[in-house]
Each structure stands twice: as structure tokens, then as C-alpha cells.
């Protein structure tokens, strides 16, 4: 991959601390960059959904906020991939970093009103995010810190998962204090990220790794298809909860914004917390039984969520749903990165599935709820879809194993 910047002079390079050959400023951007951007994006989207709930917008209409966000991100990432050049990568990172803080400021200061502003700002968040992650990969995509697929996937999941968990939590805590604290937090995150970008730009660019990352096994097409089907329904459930259902459910139950934000954090936090565990269990992933067990837990938790009247009960349900998200996401990313041939195609298919589920989740679940955030229909539909896909995967693998024994 072409390098973005000229290497720093040798005297400067000698003073740069490294980890496995990667300068620490570049490593910090690689790990903390996705975390900070996911965090500020979820801060914005959570604030917009809260405003929509307070404005009395029904779930069938509010669903479009999350759907347009996901659609805008998908289109933006595709377009950014076509016109991003190595020489522009760092400039685009700076622009999108400051753009996220500016969009957050508008979202936090806007009073609850109609639908047009949340739709506009949600779309801008998606466009901005798409033009961040593509240049980041153009700049850092050839850097291999870990030598195994499992630990690389674990690092990636820990980064975006922690960002998704922190975003709603920070909004829930600071919104009860003052909107000014939210604006200050948005710019603090943006400026810290800007410092990471500048430090990475000044550091010598790490050399591309010439060796392929080791995987415990080469994934099969059947494994990748199973994980894609599971990822489709799990990510639809996740984005449907975050972008449409849970804020309205919490408001109807009389829970505070801090409680709702903490609930969404509990939903996402299993992703970073379990990432090292799944990396250690990678040798047991040739069969999908761990993934299927997590999907059963997720389906049961989703079905029980609208029937819980207490906030603590909802936290237990959200944690169960998050376990399925964490396990399925790890399997899907691992299988696509462990493809024996045409790895880029396998990764692209997985990302397309994530995009499709992200677009469909808020829209489908919001329309099933229609005007009532407490309706059990969208929750049971999501639970049924997850259980149905899990059953189909289990039957297919069991049938395949029985054929091999004959």
C-alpha cells in the first residue's frame, strides 16, 4: 500500500518509541481513533433519539433517524473508497475529526422540535464517519501489531465496542448536569483525537508487514455464511435498540436519561470485555456452538426486555443481548479475516452484511412498534428472527456432520 507521508529523518525516528516495530503515536491512533470516533458518533445519535422521544415522535417515524445514519455511512464509505488518495488521508482525518465535534455541538444545543433536524444531523454523522474510517484504513491498514487474526480482531472489537458503550453513558451523565458540559466533552474528544492524528503524522510511518497473520484454522464458506446470517439479525437488533426502541421504552417507564444511557452502555460493553476471551477460545470456533449458545441468550433477553418494569431488570436483559452481539461479531470478523483465499472479498461481504443490518434494524423494528415504544411485537420479532437463524445454522451443521460420518 502506498505510504501517505515521507518517513521522518533518521535522527527523529531514533527517538520514537515503538511497540513491535510500530511507533507509539501510530499505535495510539490505530487503537484509540476508532474508539473516540465511535464514542462521539454514539453520543450524537443517542442525543438525537432522546430529542425525538421528548418531541413525541413515534417509533415508526423516529426509525428513519437511525436508518438514514446507517445508509449515509454505507454510501459515504463507498464514495470515500473511490476518491481517497494517500496524500489526502491525514487531511481527511483532521477534517472529519473536527466535523464530528461540530455536528455534536449542533445536536446538543438544538432544542427538541420536529424531525427534520435529527434526520439532517444523523445523515451528516453517517457521511462524516464514512469519510473517517476509509482514510484511517488507507493510512494504517497495512500495519500489523499482532501476529494472529484472533488478537487483531479482539483489538478492533475492543476499540469500537468501548466507544459504543461510552457514548450513551457520557451523554446520560452530562446531560443531567448541563448541555455546556456535553459541548465541552465533544470538543475535548475532538481535540484529543486531533492531537493523535498530528502525532501519528509526525512519527515515521511503520513499514508494511510482509507476513500473513496466523489463524487457528482457515475458515470455510459455510462458516462465513453462517456468521453472516447471524450478524445480519444481531446487528439489526443492536441498532434497532440503540437508534429506536430503548430510549422510548425507558422514557415510557419513567427512567432518567442517565439510566437510559447506562442501559445502552451495558448493551455494548460485552463486546470489549469479552474480546480477549474469544481470542483465547479461537481454536473452539471451527464449530459454531459457542456462537449459537450466545444467540439463544440474546433472543431470550430480547423477548424478555419489554416485559420488565424495573430498570435493573432491563439491564440484565440488555447484558444478555450484548453477549450475543459480542460473540457473533467476533465470529463474523474472525471468519472473514481467516478466509484462505480472497480475504478482501470475504471482509467486504461481512461489512456489507453489517451495513444491511444497520439500515434494516431501526426501520423494521420501529415500524413494528408503530406508535408504542412498549409494544412487545418488535422485541419478539427480533428474538424470533435470532432464534430462527440460530436453529437453521444448528440444523445445517448437524446435518453436515452426520453426512461426514456416513
C-alpha positions in Angstrom: 0.0 0.0 0.0 1.4 3.5 -0.8 2.6 5.4 2.1 0.9 8.6 3.0 3.8 10.6 4.4 7.5 10.8 3.8 9.4 8.9 6.6 10.8 11.2 9.3 14.5 11.8 9.4 16.5 9.0 11.0 17.5 11.2 14.0 13.9 11.8 14.8 13.0 8.2 14.1 15.6 7.0 16.6 13.8 9.0 19.3 10.4 7.5 18.6 9.3 4.7 20.9 7.9 1.6 19.2 5.9 -1.5 20.0 6.6 -4.4 17.7 8.1 -2.0 15.2 5.1 0.3 15.3 5.7 3.9 16.6 3.6 4.5 19.6 1.9 7.6 18.1 0.7 5.5 15.2 -0.3 2.7 17.5 -2.3 5.2 19.6 -4.2 6.4 16.6 -4.8 2.8 15.4 -6.4 1.8 18.7 -7.8 5.0 20.2 -9.0 6.5 16.9 -11.9 4.1 16.3 -12.8 4.3 20.0 -13.1 8.1 20.1 -15.0 8.3 16.8 -17.4 5.6 17.7 -17.9 7.3 21.1 -18.7 10.7 19.7 -20.9 9.2 17.0 -23.0 7.4 19.6 -23.1 10.5 21.7 -24.7 12.3 18.9 -27.1 9.6 17.9 -28.2 9.0 21.4 -28.8 12.7 21.9 -30.9 12.8 18.7 -33.0 9.8 19.7 -33.7 11.4 23.1 -34.7 14.6 21.5 -37.1 12.7 19.2 -38.7 10.9 22.1 -39.1 14.2 24.0 -40.7 15.8 20.9 -43.3 13.0 20.8 -42.1 11.5 17.5 -43.5 7.9 17.2 -41.1 5.0 16.7 -42.2 4.4 13.1 -41.0 7.9 12.2 -38.1 8.0 14.6 -36.7 4.9 13.0 -35.6 7.0 10.0 -33.0 8.7 12.1 -31.0 5.5 12.6 -31.8 4.2 9.1 -30.6 7.3 7.3 -27.5 7.4 9.6 -26.6 3.8 8.6 -27.4 4.3 4.9 -25.4 7.6 4.8 -22.4 5.8 6.3 -22.6 2.9 3.8 -22.8 5.2 0.8 -20.2 7.6 2.2 -17.7 4.8 2.9 -18.1 3.6 -0.7 -17.6 7.0 -2.2 -14.6 7.7 0.1 -13.1 4.5 -1.0 -13.2 5.7 -4.6 -11.7 9.2 -4.2 -9.5 8.9 -1.1 -5.8 9.2 -2.0 -2.9 8.5 0.3 -1.8 12.1 0.1 -5.2 13.2 1.4 -5.6 10.7 4.2 -4.3 12.7 7.1 -6.1 15.9 5.9 -9.4 13.9 5.8 -8.8 12.6 9.3 -8.4 16.1 10.6 -11.5 17.4 8.8 -13.7 14.6 9.9 -12.5 14.8 13.5 -13.4 18.5 13.7 -16.6 17.8 11.8 -17.8 15.3 14.3 -17.3 17.8 17.2 -19.2 20.5 15.2 -22.1 18.2 14.4 -22.2 17.1 18.1 -22.4 20.8 19.1 -25.4 21.3 16.9 -27.1 18.2 18.2 -26.6 19.0 21.8 -27.7 22.7 21.6 -30.7 22.0 19.4 -34.0 22.0 21.4 -36.5 19.2 21.0 -38.6 20.1 17.9 -39.5 18.4 14.7 -38.0 15.5 12.8 -36.0 17.4 10.1 -33.0 18.4 12.3 -32.4 14.9 13.8 -32.7 13.4 10.3 -30.2 16.0 8.9 -27.7 15.7 11.7 -27.9 11.9 11.7 -27.2 11.8 8.0 -24.3 14.1 8.5 -22.9 11.9 11.2 -23.0 8.9 8.8 -21.4 10.8 6.0 -18.6 12.1 8.3 -18.0 8.6 9.8 -17.7 7.0 6.3 -15.1 9.6 5.4 -13.1 8.9 8.6 -12.7 5.2 8.6 -11.7 4.8 4.9 -8.7 7.3 5.2 -7.8 5.7 8.5 -7.5 2.3 6.9 -5.7 3.9 3.9 -3.1 5.3 6.4 -2.9 2.4 8.9 -4.5 -0.6 7.2 -1.2 -2.3 6.4 0.1 -2.1 10.0 0.1 -5.4 11.8 0.6 -5.0 15.5 -0.5 -8.6 16.4 0.7 -11.7 14.5 -2.6 -13.6 14.8 -6.0 -12.9 13.3 -7.7 -13.6 16.7 -5.9 -10.9 18.6 -6.2 -8.4 15.8 -10.0 -8.9 15.7 -10.1 -8.7 19.5 -8.2 -5.3 19.4 -10.6 -4.0 16.8 -13.7 -5.1 18.7 -12.5 -3.8 22.0 -11.9 -0.4 20.3 -15.3 0.2 18.7 -17.2 -1.7 21.4 -15.8 0.5 24.1 -16.6 3.6 22.1 -20.2 2.4 21.6 -20.5 1.8 25.3 -19.0 5.1 26.4 -21.0 7.4 24.0 -24.5 6.9 25.5 -23.1 6.7 29.0 -21.4 10.1 28.8 -24.5 11.8 27.3 -26.7 10.3 30.0 -24.4 11.5 32.8 -23.6 15.0 31.4 -27.0 15.8 30.0 -28.4 15.8 33.6 -25.8 18.4 34.6 -25.6 20.9 31.7 -25.7 21.0 27.9 -22.5 23.0 28.1 -20.7 20.0 29.6 -21.7 17.9 26.6 -20.4 20.5 24.2 -17.1 20.7 26.1 -16.8 16.9 26.1 -17.4 16.8 22.3 -14.6 19.3 21.7 -12.3 17.6 24.2 -12.7 14.3 22.4 -12.2 16.0 19.0 -9.1 17.9 20.1 -7.6 14.8 21.7 -8.2 12.9 18.6 -6.7 15.7 16.6 -3.5 15.5 18.7 -3.4 11.8 18.0 -3.6 12.5 14.2 -0.9 15.1 14.4 1.4 12.9 16.5 0.9 10.0 14.1 1.6 12.2 11.1 4.9 13.4 12.6 6.0 9.9 13.5 7.8 7.7 10.9 5.2 5.6 9.1 5.7 1.9 10.1 6.7 -0.4 7.3 4.1 -2.7 5.8 4.2 -6.2 7.2 5.4 -8.8 4.7 4.0 -11.8 6.6 0.4 -13.0 6.7 -1.3 -13.1 10.1 -1.6 -16.6 11.5 -5.1 -18.1 12.1 -6.0 -21.1 14.2 -7.8 -22.5 11.1 -8.8 -21.4 7.6 -12.5 -20.6 7.6 -14.8 -22.3 5.3 -17.5 -20.8 3.1 -20.1 -22.5 5.3 -18.7 -20.9 8.4 -18.7 -17.5 6.8 -22.3 -17.8 5.5 -23.5 -18.9 9.0 -21.7 -16.0 10.6 -23.1 -13.5 8.1 -26.7 -14.7 8.7 -26.2 -14.4 12.4 -24.5 -11.0 12.1 -27.4 -9.7 10.0 -30.1 -10.3 12.7 -27.8 -9.4 15.6 -26.7 -6.1 14.2 -30.3 -5.3 13.3 -31.4 -6.0 16.9 -28.5 -3.9 18.2 -29.1 -0.8 16.0 -32.9 -1.1 16.5 -32.4 -0.9 20.2 -29.9 1.9 20.2 -31.4 4.1 17.5 -35.2 3.5 18.0 -36.6 1.4 20.8 -34.7 1.6 24.1 -34.8 5.4 24.6 -38.6 5.4 24.1 -39.1 2.4 26.3 -37.1 4.0 29.1 -38.9 7.3 28.8 -42.3 5.5 28.9 -41.1 3.6 32.1 -40.1 6.9 33.7 -36.4 6.2 33.8 -33.9 9.1 33.7 -31.6 9.9 30.8 -28.7 8.7 32.9 -30.4 5.4 33.4 -31.2 5.0 29.7 -27.6 5.9 28.7 -26.2 3.4 31.2 -28.5 0.8 29.8 -27.2 1.2 26.3 -23.7 1.1 27.7 -24.5 -2.2 29.3 -25.7 -3.5 25.9 -22.4 -2.6 24.2 -19.8 -3.3 26.9 -19.8 -7.1 26.5 -18.0 -6.5 23.1 -14.8 -5.1 24.5 -14.9 -7.1 27.8 -15.2 -10.5 26.1 -12.9 -9.8 23.1 -9.8 -11.3 24.9 -11.8 -14.3 26.0 -12.9 -15.1 22.4 -9.4 -14.7 21.2 -8.3 -17.4 23.6 -11.2 -19.6 22.5 -10.4 -19.3 18.8 -9.5 -23.0 18.5 -13.0 -23.9 19.5 -14.6 -21.8 16.8 -14.4 -24.4 14.0 -17.9 -25.4 15.0 -20.4 -22.6 15.7 -21.8 -23.9 19.0 -20.4 -21.0 21.2 -21.9 -18.5 18.8 -25.3 -20.4 18.7 -25.4 -20.5 22.5 -24.9 -16.8 22.7 -27.7 -16.2 20.2 -30.1 -18.2 22.3 -29.2 -16.0 25.3 -29.6 -12.9 23.2 -33.0 -14.0 21.8 -34.3 -14.8 25.3 -33.1 -11.5 26.6 -34.7 -9.6 23.8 -38.0 -11.3 24.3 -38.0 -10.5 28.0 -36.9 -6.9 27.7 -40.4 -5.2 27.1 -41.9 -7.2 29.9 -39.5 -5.9 32.6 -40.9 -3.0 34.6 -37.7 -2.2 36.5 -34.6 -0.6 35.3 -32.3 -3.2 36.8 -34.4 -5.9 35.1 -33.8 -4.1 31.8 -30.0 -4.0 32.5 -30.0 -7.8 32.9 -31.8 -8.2 29.5 -29.5 -5.8 27.8 -26.4 -7.5 29.1 -27.8 -10.8 27.7 -28.5 -9.3 24.3 -25.0 -7.8 24.4 -23.4 -11.2 24.9 -24.9 -12.3 21.6 -23.7 -9.2 19.9 -20.1 -9.7 21.2 -19.9 -13.4 20.3 -21.5 -13.1 16.8 -19.4 -10.1 15.9 -16.2 -11.8 16.9 -17.1 -14.9 14.9 -18.1 -12.9 11.8 -14.9 -10.8 11.8 -12.7 -13.7 12.6 -14.1 -16.0 9.9 -13.9 -13.2 7.2 -10.3 -12.4 8.2 -9.3 -16.1 8.2 -10.6 -16.9 4.7 -7.9 -19.0 2.9 -8.3 -17.1 -0.4 -9.7 -13.7 -1.5 -9.7 -12.4 2.1 -10.6 -8.9 0.9 -13.8 -10.2 -0.7 -14.8 -12.1 2.5 -14.2 -8.9 4.6 -16.2 -6.9 2.1 -19.1 -9.3 2.2 -19.1 -9.1 6.0 -19.1 -5.3 6.0 -22.0 -5.3 3.5 -24.0 -7.5 5.9 -23.2 -5.2 8.8 -24.4 -2.2 6.6 -27.6 -4.0 5.6 -28.5 -5.0 9.2 -27.7 -1.4 10.4 -30.1 0.0 7.8 -32.9 -2.5 8.3 -32.8 -2.8 12.1 -34.1 0.6 13.1 -36.6 0.7 10.2 -38.1 -2.7 10.7 -38.3 -2.6 14.5 -39.5 1.0 14.5 -42.4 0.1 12.1 -43.3 -2.9 14.2 -43.5 -0.7 17.3 -45.5 1.8 15.2 -46.7 4.3 17.9 -45.9 2.4 21.1 -42.3 2.0 22.3 -43.5 -0.5 24.9 -45.1 -2.9 22.4 -43.8 -6.4 22.7 -44.1 -7.0 18.9 -40.7 -5.6 17.7 -38.9 -7.3 20.6 -40.5 -10.7 20.0 -39.9 -10.3 16.2 -36.2 -9.7 16.8 -36.0 -12.5 19.2 -37.8 -14.9 16.8 -35.5 -13.9 13.9 -32.4 -14.5 16.0 -33.7 -17.9 17.3 -34.8 -18.9 13.8 -31.4 -18.2 12.3 -29.6 -20.0 15.2 -31.8 -23.0 14.6 -31.1 -23.0 10.9 -27.4 -22.8 11.5 -27.5 -25.6 14.1 -29.5 -27.9 11.8 -27.2 -27.3 8.8 -24.1 -28.0 10.8 -25.6 -31.1 12.4 -26.8 -32.4 9.1 -23.4 -31.8 7.5 -21.6 -33.6 10.4 -23.9 -36.6 10.1 -23.2 -36.8 6.3 -19.5 -36.9 7.0 -20.0 -39.9 9.4 -21.8 -41.9 6.8 
